Amino acid sequence: MPKTFEDKASVVVNTFTDCTRDQQNEILIRLLLKCQPLQLRFLYAELKPLLAVDFVAYLPRELSERIFFYLGAKELCRLSCCNKLWRERTNHDPIWQNLCKEKGWVRYGIEADLTSERPFSPDLTVTVSNTSPTYIAPNSIGSLPPICKWKDVYMRAQHLDNNWATGKYTVVPILRGHKEQVTTIDSNGKVLVSGGHDNTARIWDLKSLQCVHVLNEHTEFVTCLKLVDNVLVTGCSDGILRVYDVKTGRCQKSLHGHTNGIETLCFDGKTIVSAGNDKTVRVWLYHSGKCLHIMRGHQDDIQFITMYNDKAVSTSWDETLKVWNLKKGICLHTLQGHTEVVYCCQFDDTMIVSGGGDNHIKIWDTETGYCRQTLMGHTGEVYCLQYNSDIIASGSADSTVRLWNHQGICLNVMREHIGVVRCLCIYGPRIVTGGDRKKIVVWDSKTGQKLNVAHRNPSLLHKMWINDTKLITASPESPGIITILNYW
């Protein structure tokens, strides 16, 4: 008879081994029935890892990647930490490109390449938050292959989105040069152009933050300008449009025709549309400088003009909007309904949205000119508005920003500004607004939630330009100054 535990255990194991499979199963059942609950729990814990199967190792690569396709970014990152094989299967471009598509970040890997975006030199900037907005790429680990392109794009885009949401940015030195108020700004992300009441336009390099050209040909205020690629078009109170090469700063041509100051212009790279205090809208060919059409109809000064495809819409102090056919040079519709000056508008092939001094926003049908909706709620003049496929955002002298749906229902009233809301931009999932009391506010465009307030603008602001990584503002004060906030 066995005396020690080892001897007893050896007899049990050898007897079990000598039995047939059916007999072994019967022995296991009898043993289990003799076990106490704690012993069964112990047995389960021991069996669990033995029964676990790494399905990724057994499934075809295409099938495992298809399974991972249904997971989110956090889950994929956790799975990549399991082992080398799982990291390899989750490090797959189509999976991460689909996640970028869901977030609206595909353009970061195609048009606005964040991998080539560089922050300003630390010597030139001041960080205004506890954490720097600068992205630091993860280091590669040993023999593991680098992360795929679209995972890198996702990580960078997530970092940038978090910077905007939490208010992480740096401020570069204020751009000084204009001796009087800055009236207009535009940028292509590489250079910034500005015009002012000192009768000059300036071209600034956004990498070196230096003014590279001063355009002195203007004899009166520079009131408006538009930059497309390397071509700059300026409008002036002397009634002359001027076309410049941004690289050289040379004036390529001057377009004469307006009999009074030019207040607003549009330029799409081929066609220039200008309007001003002579109450006319003029259409010019950029390459030849020829004036194609002179379009009359407004009874007072024209406040604003915007173009879309072969149409333009102008707003005026005569309380109307006019829809123009740029190819034929004719007025398609005169939109009457506002009872004060119409300050702002945006339009496309289906609708026109306008805001005016009567505190109202109106939605018009582009094809018929019929007023579909009048949006009431603001208690002050509506100075700025913009819409996308989901919402209309408006800013007013009543210090509020309002969100509306396209059916004219007010979704949110956002209160943070003190004084007039002068400018507004919908950019991706964010709305950025600026105005009096030096405030720049970043909002969530879907919920209307305030994300953060930037107080760093050193003065009042009335002009704003925004792209993926930068927010540029201009002050209405003299001498004119320009402020750049960098979120990358």
C-alpha positions as CSV (number, residue, x, y, z in Angstrom):
1,M,0.0,0.0,0.0
2,P,1.3,3.5,-0.9
3,K,2.3,5.5,2.2
4,T,3.2,9.0,1.0
5,F,1.1,11.5,-0.9
6,E,3.4,11.1,-3.9
7,D,2.8,7.4,-3.9
8,K,-1.0,7.8,-3.6
9,A,-1.0,10.4,-6.4
10,S,1.1,8.2,-8.6
11,V,-1.3,5.3,-8.2
12,V,-4.3,7.5,-9.1
13,V,-2.7,9.0,-12.2
14,N,-1.4,5.6,-13.4
15,T,-4.8,4.0,-12.9
16,F,-6.5,6.9,-14.7
17,T,-4.0,6.6,-17.6
18,D,-4.6,2.9,-18.0
19,C,-8.4,3.4,-18.4
20,T,-10.2,3.9,-21.7
21,R,-11.5,7.4,-22.6
22,D,-15.1,6.5,-21.5
23,Q,-13.8,5.1,-18.2
24,Q,-11.7,8.3,-17.7
25,N,-14.8,10.4,-18.2
26,E,-16.7,8.4,-15.6
27,I,-13.8,8.8,-13.1
28,L,-13.8,12.5,-13.7
29,I,-17.5,12.8,-13.1
30,R,-17.3,10.8,-9.8
31,L,-14.4,13.0,-8.7
32,L,-16.3,16.2,-9.4
33,L,-19.2,15.0,-7.5
34,K,-17.0,14.5,-4.5
35,C,-15.5,18.0,-4.7
36,Q,-16.5,20.8,-2.4
37,P,-17.6,24.2,-3.9
38,L,-14.2,25.8,-3.1
39,Q,-12.5,22.9,-4.9
40,L,-14.7,23.4,-7.9
41,R,-13.8,27.1,-8.0
42,F,-10.1,26.2,-7.8
43,L,-10.5,23.7,-10.6
44,Y,-12.3,26.3,-12.8
45,A,-9.5,28.9,-12.3
46,E,-6.9,26.3,-13.3
47,L,-8.9,25.2,-16.4
48,K,-9.7,28.6,-17.7
49,P,-6.3,29.6,-19.1
50,L,-5.9,26.0,-20.5
51,L,-9.1,26.3,-22.5
52,A,-8.3,29.8,-23.8
53,V,-7.5,29.9,-27.5
54,D,-5.8,32.7,-29.4
55,F,-8.2,32.7,-32.3
56,V,-6.1,35.3,-34.2
57,A,-3.4,32.7,-34.6
58,Y,-5.9,30.2,-36.2
59,L,-8.1,32.5,-38.3
60,P,-7.1,33.7,-41.7
61,R,-5.6,37.2,-41.6
62,E,-8.4,38.7,-43.6
63,L,-11.0,37.4,-41.1
64,S,-9.3,38.6,-38.0
65,E,-8.8,42.0,-39.5
66,R,-12.4,42.1,-40.4
67,I,-13.3,41.4,-36.8
68,F,-11.0,44.2,-35.6
69,F,-12.7,46.5,-38.1
70,Y,-15.7,46.7,-35.8
71,L,-13.8,47.9,-32.8
72,G,-13.0,51.5,-31.6
73,A,-9.7,53.1,-31.2
74,K,-9.4,52.5,-27.4
75,E,-10.2,48.8,-27.9
76,L,-7.7,48.4,-30.7
77,C,-5.0,50.0,-28.6
78,R,-5.6,47.7,-25.7
79,L,-5.5,44.6,-28.1
80,S,-2.2,45.8,-29.5
81,C,-0.7,45.4,-26.1
82,C,-1.6,41.7,-25.9
83,N,1.2,40.2,-28.0
84,K,3.2,40.8,-31.1
85,L,0.7,39.1,-33.4
86,W,-2.3,41.1,-32.2
87,R,-0.3,44.3,-32.5
88,E,0.5,43.4,-36.1
89,R,-3.1,42.6,-37.0
90,T,-4.5,45.8,-35.4
91,N,-1.7,47.9,-37.0
92,H,-3.6,47.9,-40.3
93,D,-4.2,50.9,-42.5
94,P,-7.8,50.2,-43.6
95,I,-8.9,49.8,-40.0
96,W,-7.5,53.1,-38.9
97,Q,-8.5,54.9,-42.1
98,N,-12.1,53.9,-41.4
99,L,-11.9,55.3,-37.9
100,C,-10.5,58.5,-39.3
101,K,-13.4,58.6,-41.7
102,E,-15.9,58.2,-38.9
103,K,-14.3,61.2,-37.1
104,G,-14.0,63.3,-40.3
105,W,-10.2,63.2,-40.1
106,V,-9.4,61.7,-43.5
107,R,-8.3,65.1,-44.9
108,Y,-5.5,65.1,-42.3
109,G,-3.9,62.3,-44.2
110,I,-4.5,63.7,-47.6
111,E,-5.1,67.5,-47.8
112,A,-3.9,68.9,-44.5
113,D,-1.0,66.5,-43.7
114,L,-0.4,66.8,-40.0
115,T,2.8,64.7,-40.3
116,S,4.4,67.6,-42.1
117,E,3.0,70.3,-39.7
118,R,5.6,71.8,-37.5
119,P,5.1,73.9,-34.4
120,F,6.6,77.4,-34.1
121,S,10.1,77.5,-32.5
122,P,9.9,77.4,-28.7
123,D,12.0,80.6,-28.7
124,L,9.1,82.4,-30.4
125,T,6.1,81.2,-28.4
126,V,4.6,81.4,-24.9
127,T,2.7,78.3,-23.7
128,V,-0.5,79.4,-22.0
129,S,-1.6,76.0,-20.5
130,N,0.0,73.5,-18.1
131,T,0.6,71.1,-20.9
132,S,2.2,72.0,-24.2
133,P,0.1,71.5,-27.4
134,T,3.1,70.1,-29.3
135,Y,2.6,66.6,-30.5
136,I,5.4,64.1,-29.6
137,A,5.4,61.0,-31.8
138,P,5.8,57.7,-29.9
139,N,9.2,56.0,-30.1
140,S,9.5,52.8,-32.1
141,I,10.0,49.7,-29.9
142,G,12.9,47.3,-30.7
143,S,12.1,45.0,-33.6
144,L,8.4,45.9,-33.9
145,P,7.4,47.6,-37.1
146,P,6.4,51.3,-37.0
147,I,2.7,52.2,-36.6
148,C,0.9,52.4,-39.9
149,K,0.2,55.7,-41.7
150,W,-3.5,56.0,-40.8
151,K,-3.0,55.1,-37.1
152,D,-0.4,57.9,-37.0
153,V,-2.9,60.2,-38.6
154,Y,-5.6,59.2,-36.1
155,M,-3.2,59.8,-33.1
156,R,-2.2,63.2,-34.4
157,A,-5.8,64.3,-35.2
158,Q,-6.9,63.1,-31.7
159,H,-4.1,65.2,-30.1
160,L,-5.1,68.3,-32.2
161,D,-8.8,67.8,-31.4
162,N,-8.0,67.6,-27.7
163,N,-5.9,70.8,-27.9
164,W,-8.9,72.7,-29.3
165,A,-11.3,71.2,-26.8
166,T,-9.1,71.9,-23.7
167,G,-7.6,75.2,-24.7
168,K,-4.0,74.1,-25.2
169,Y,-2.2,76.5,-27.4
170,T,0.8,78.8,-27.7
171,V,0.9,82.5,-28.6
172,V,3.5,83.9,-31.0
173,P,4.7,87.5,-30.7
174,I,2.1,90.0,-31.9
175,L,2.6,91.0,-35.5
176,R,3.1,94.7,-35.7
177,G,3.6,96.9,-38.7
178,H,0.4,98.5,-39.7
179,K,0.3,102.1,-38.4
180,E,-3.5,102.2,-38.4
181,Q,-6.4,99.8,-37.9
182,V,-6.2,96.4,-39.7
183,T,-9.4,96.1,-41.7
184,T,-9.0,92.7,-43.4
185,I,-7.0,89.5,-43.2
186,D,-6.7,86.2,-45.1
187,S,-4.3,83.3,-45.2
188,N,-3.5,80.0,-47.0
189,G,-1.7,78.5,-44.0
190,K,1.8,79.5,-45.2
191,V,1.5,83.2,-45.6
192,L,-0.8,85.8,-44.0
193,V,-2.0,88.9,-45.8
194,S,-3.5,91.9,-44.1
195,G,-4.8,95.3,-45.2
196,G,-5.4,98.4,-43.2
197,H,-6.3,102.1,-42.9
198,D,-2.6,103.0,-43.4
199,N,-3.1,102.5,-47.1
200,T,-1.0,99.4,-47.2
201,A,-1.3,95.6,-47.5
202,R,1.3,93.4,-45.9
203,I,2.4,89.9,-46.6
204,W,3.7,87.9,-43.6
205,D,5.6,84.6,-43.6
206,L,3.9,82.3,-41.0
207,K,7.1,80.3,-40.5
208,S,9.5,83.1,-39.7
209,L,6.7,85.5,-38.5
210,Q,8.3,88.3,-40.5
211,C,6.7,90.8,-42.9
212,V,8.2,89.9,-46.2
213,H,6.4,92.5,-48.4
214,V,4.7,95.8,-47.9
215,L,2.4,96.7,-50.7
216,N,2.4,100.5,-51.0
217,E,0.5,101.1,-54.2
218,H,-2.8,101.9,-52.5
219,T,-3.7,105.6,-52.2
220,E,-6.5,105.1,-49.7
221,F,-7.7,102.5,-47.1
222,V,-7.3,98.8,-48.0
223,T,-10.9,97.6,-47.3
224,C,-10.9,94.0,-48.5
225,L,-8.6,91.3,-49.9
226,K,-8.7,87.7,-51.0
227,L,-5.8,85.2,-51.2
228,V,-5.9,82.2,-53.5
229,D,-2.7,80.1,-53.9
230,N,0.0,82.7,-54.6
231,V,-2.4,85.4,-56.0
232,L,-3.6,88.3,-53.8
233,V,-6.5,90.6,-54.8
234,T,-7.0,93.8,-52.8
235,G,-9.9,96.3,-52.8
236,C,-9.3,99.9,-51.9
237,S,-11.3,103.0,-51.0
238,D,-9.8,104.6,-54.2
239,G,-12.0,102.3,-56.2
240,I,-9.2,100.2,-57.7
241,L,-8.6,96.5,-57.5
242,R,-5.0,95.4,-57.5
243,V,-3.6,91.9,-58.2
244,Y,-0.3,90.8,-56.6
245,D,2.1,88.0,-56.8
246,V,2.5,86.9,-53.2
247,K,6.0,85.5,-53.7
248,T,7.5,88.6,-55.2
249,G,5.1,91.3,-53.8
250,R,4.9,92.7,-57.3
251,C,1.6,94.3,-58.5
252,Q,0.7,92.4,-61.6
253,K,-2.3,94.5,-62.7
254,S,-4.7,97.2,-61.5
255,L,-8.4,97.0,-62.4
256,H,-10.1,100.3,-62.8
257,G,-13.9,100.8,-63.1
258,H,-15.5,101.5,-59.8
259,T,-16.4,105.2,-59.3
260,N,-16.3,104.9,-55.5
261,G,-14.7,102.9,-52.8
262,I,-14.7,99.1,-53.0
263,E,-16.1,97.5,-49.8
264,T,-16.1,93.8,-50.5
265,L,-14.8,91.3,-53.1
266,C,-14.7,87.6,-53.9
267,F,-12.0,85.6,-55.9
268,D,-12.0,81.9,-56.8
269,G,-8.8,81.8,-58.8
270,K,-10.4,82.6,-62.1
271,T,-13.1,85.3,-61.5
272,I,-13.1,88.4,-59.4
273,V,-16.3,89.9,-58.1
274,S,-16.2,93.3,-56.5
275,A,-18.8,95.6,-55.0
276,G,-18.8,98.9,-53.2
277,N,-20.1,102.4,-52.6
278,D,-20.9,103.1,-56.2
279,K,-23.8,100.5,-55.7
280,T,-22.5,98.3,-58.5
281,V,-21.3,94.7,-58.7
282,R,-18.5,94.1,-61.2
283,V,-17.3,90.8,-62.6
284,W,-13.7,90.6,-63.8
285,L,-11.5,87.9,-65.5
286,Y,-8.4,87.4,-63.4
287,H,-6.0,86.5,-66.2
288,S,-6.9,89.3,-68.6
289,G,-8.2,91.9,-66.1
290,K,-11.2,92.5,-68.4
291,C,-14.5,93.6,-66.8
292,L,-17.1,91.3,-68.1
293,H,-20.2,92.7,-66.4
294,I,-21.4,95.8,-64.5
295,M,-24.5,94.8,-62.5
296,R,-26.7,97.5,-61.1
297,G,-29.8,97.4,-58.9
298,H,-29.0,98.2,-55.3
299,Q,-30.2,101.6,-54.1
300,D,-27.6,102.1,-51.4
301,D,-24.1,101.0,-50.5
302,I,-23.3,97.3,-50.8
303,Q,-22.2,95.8,-47.5
304,F,-21.1,92.3,-48.4
305,I,-20.8,89.9,-51.4
306,T,-20.2,86.2,-51.6
307,M,-20.0,83.8,-54.6
308,Y,-20.7,80.1,-55.2
309,N,-20.2,78.5,-58.6
310,D,-21.7,80.8,-61.2
311,K,-23.8,82.9,-58.8
312,A,-23.1,85.7,-56.3
313,V,-25.3,87.2,-53.6
314,S,-24.8,90.8,-52.4
315,T,-26.2,92.5,-49.3
316,S,-26.9,96.1,-49.0
317,W,-27.9,99.0,-46.8
318,D,-31.0,99.2,-48.9
319,E,-32.3,96.2,-46.8
320,T,-32.2,93.8,-49.7
321,L,-30.2,90.9,-51.1
322,K,-29.7,90.3,-54.8
323,V,-28.8,87.1,-56.5
324,W,-26.7,87.5,-59.6
325,N,-25.8,85.2,-62.5
326,L,-22.1,85.9,-63.1
327,K,-22.0,84.4,-66.6
328,K,-24.9,86.4,-67.9
329,G,-24.4,89.5,-65.7
330,I,-28.1,89.7,-64.7
331,C,-30.0,89.8,-61.4
332,L,-32.0,86.6,-60.9
333,H,-33.8,87.6,-57.7
334,T,-34.2,90.6,-55.3
335,L,-34.8,89.3,-51.8
336,Q,-36.9,91.7,-49.8
337,G,-37.9,91.0,-46.2
338,H,-35.3,92.6,-43.9
339,T,-36.2,95.9,-42.5
340,E,-32.6,97.1,-41.8
341,V,-29.2,96.7,-43.4
342,V,-28.3,93.1,-44.3
343,Y,-24.8,92.5,-42.8
344,C,-24.0,88.9,-43.7
345,C,-25.0,85.9,-45.7
346,Q,-24.0,82.5,-47.0
347,F,-25.5,80.5,-49.8
348,D,-25.3,77.4,-52.0
349,D,-27.4,75.8,-54.8
350,T,-30.4,75.3,-52.6
351,M,-30.6,78.0,-49.9
352,I,-29.5,81.5,-48.9
353,V,-29.1,82.4,-45.2
354,S,-28.9,86.1,-44.3
355,G,-28.6,88.2,-41.1
356,G,-29.4,91.8,-40.6
357,G,-29.8,94.9,-38.4
358,D,-33.4,94.0,-37.8
359,N,-32.2,91.2,-35.4
360,H,-33.6,88.5,-37.8
361,I,-32.1,85.7,-39.8
362,K,-33.9,84.6,-43.0
363,I,-33.6,81.4,-45.0
364,W,-34.4,81.9,-48.7
365,D,-34.7,79.4,-51.6
366,T,-31.8,80.0,-54.1
367,E,-33.8,79.0,-57.2
368,T,-37.0,80.9,-56.5
369,G,-36.0,83.7,-54.1
370,Y,-38.8,82.7,-51.8
371,C,-38.3,83.3,-48.1
372,R,-38.8,79.9,-46.4
373,Q,-38.2,80.9,-42.8
374,T,-37.6,83.9,-40.5
375,L,-35.6,83.0,-37.5
376,M,-36.4,85.3,-34.5
377,G,-34.7,85.2,-31.2
378,H,-31.8,87.6,-31.3
379,T,-32.4,91.0,-29.6
380,G,-29.6,92.8,-31.3
381,E,-28.2,93.1,-34.8
382,V,-26.9,89.9,-36.4
383,Y,-23.4,90.6,-37.5
384,C,-22.1,87.2,-38.5
385,L,-23.4,83.7,-39.4
386,Q,-22.3,80.5,-41.0
387,Y,-23.9,77.1,-41.7
388,N,-23.0,73.6,-42.5
389,S,-25.0,70.5,-43.5
390,D,-26.5,70.3,-40.0
391,I,-26.8,73.7,-38.3
392,I,-26.8,77.4,-38.7
393,A,-24.8,79.5,-36.2
394,S,-25.3,83.2,-35.7
395,G,-23.6,85.9,-33.6
396,S,-25.2,89.1,-32.5
397,A,-24.9,92.4,-30.7
398,D,-27.0,90.9,-27.9
399,S,-23.8,89.0,-26.9
400,T,-25.2,85.6,-27.7
401,V,-24.4,82.9,-30.2
402,R,-27.4,80.8,-31.4
403,L,-27.6,77.5,-33.1
404,W,-30.5,76.7,-35.4
405,N,-31.5,73.7,-37.5
406,H,-32.3,74.2,-41.2
407,Q,-36.0,74.2,-40.3
408,G,-35.5,77.4,-38.3
409,I,-35.8,75.9,-34.8
410,C,-33.4,77.4,-32.2
411,L,-31.4,74.5,-30.7
412,N,-29.1,76.4,-28.3
413,V,-28.5,79.9,-27.0
414,M,-24.8,80.2,-26.0
415,R,-23.9,82.9,-23.5
416,E,-20.3,83.8,-22.7
417,H,-19.5,86.9,-24.7
418,I,-19.8,90.4,-23.2
419,G,-20.5,92.9,-26.0
420,V,-21.0,92.3,-29.7
421,V,-20.1,89.0,-31.3
422,R,-18.2,90.2,-34.3
423,C,-17.0,87.1,-36.0
424,L,-17.9,83.4,-36.2
425,C,-16.5,80.3,-37.8
426,I,-17.8,76.7,-38.0
427,Y,-14.7,74.4,-38.4
428,G,-15.3,70.7,-38.2
429,P,-16.8,69.8,-34.8
430,R,-16.1,73.3,-33.4
431,I,-17.5,76.8,-33.5
432,V,-15.1,79.6,-32.8
433,T,-16.5,83.0,-32.0
434,G,-14.9,86.3,-31.2
435,G,-15.9,89.9,-30.3
436,D,-15.7,92.6,-27.8
437,R,-14.0,92.3,-24.4
438,K,-11.1,90.3,-25.9
439,K,-12.8,87.0,-25.8
440,I,-12.4,84.1,-28.1
441,V,-14.8,81.2,-27.3
442,V,-14.6,77.6,-28.6
443,W,-17.9,75.7,-28.6
444,D,-19.0,72.2,-29.5
445,S,-21.0,72.6,-32.8
446,K,-23.3,69.6,-32.0
447,T,-24.2,70.3,-28.4
448,G,-23.5,74.0,-28.1
449,Q,-21.4,73.3,-25.0
450,K,-18.7,75.8,-24.2
451,L,-15.3,74.0,-24.5
452,N,-13.0,76.8,-23.5
453,V,-12.4,80.5,-23.5
454,A,-9.2,82.1,-24.8
455,H,-8.5,85.4,-23.0
456,R,-5.1,85.9,-24.6
457,N,-6.2,88.3,-27.4
458,P,-4.5,91.5,-26.3
459,S,-7.2,93.8,-27.5
460,L,-10.6,93.9,-29.1
461,L,-11.0,91.8,-32.3
462,H,-13.1,92.2,-35.4
463,K,-11.5,89.9,-37.9
464,M,-10.7,86.2,-37.6
465,W,-9.2,83.5,-39.7
466,I,-9.0,79.8,-38.7
467,N,-7.5,76.6,-40.0
468,D,-6.8,73.2,-38.5
469,T,-3.9,74.4,-36.3
470,K,-4.0,78.2,-36.1
471,L,-6.4,81.0,-35.1
472,I,-5.5,84.4,-36.3
473,T,-7.2,87.6,-35.2
474,A,-7.0,91.3,-36.0
475,S,-7.7,94.2,-33.8
476,P,-9.9,97.2,-34.8
477,E,-7.6,99.5,-32.8
478,S,-4.7,101.7,-33.9
479,P,-1.9,100.9,-34.5
480,G,-3.1,97.7,-36.0
481,I,-1.9,94.4,-34.5
482,I,-2.4,90.7,-35.4
483,T,-2.5,87.8,-32.9
484,I,-1.7,84.2,-33.7
485,L,-2.8,81.3,-31.5
486,N,-1.1,78.0,-32.4
487,Y,-2.9,74.7,-31.4
488,W,-0.2,72.4,-32.7
